[in-house]
């Protein structure tokens, strides 16, 4: 479990799945940064850092926003 926000615990797998879903649903012409994903999750009541999002993003094999944007522009 990961502590998020005011002592609430969220299962590590659930958090990774949520982060993966947010990246999968992003606007391909304007990829989200890790900090922006953290803000989206904060809107759901879970407070995590962009660094935490980045750790999960890397574990899921999702490149950084700049690289995803570059792929979109060239593809």
PyMOL commands that set and color helices and strands:
alter all, ss='L'
color gray80, all
select helices_A, chain A and resi 12-24+34-42+50-59+65-74
alter helices_A, ss='H'
color red, helices_A
select strands_A, chain A and resi 2-4+8-10
alter strands_A, ss='S'
color yellow, strands_A
deselect
rebuild
show_as cartoon
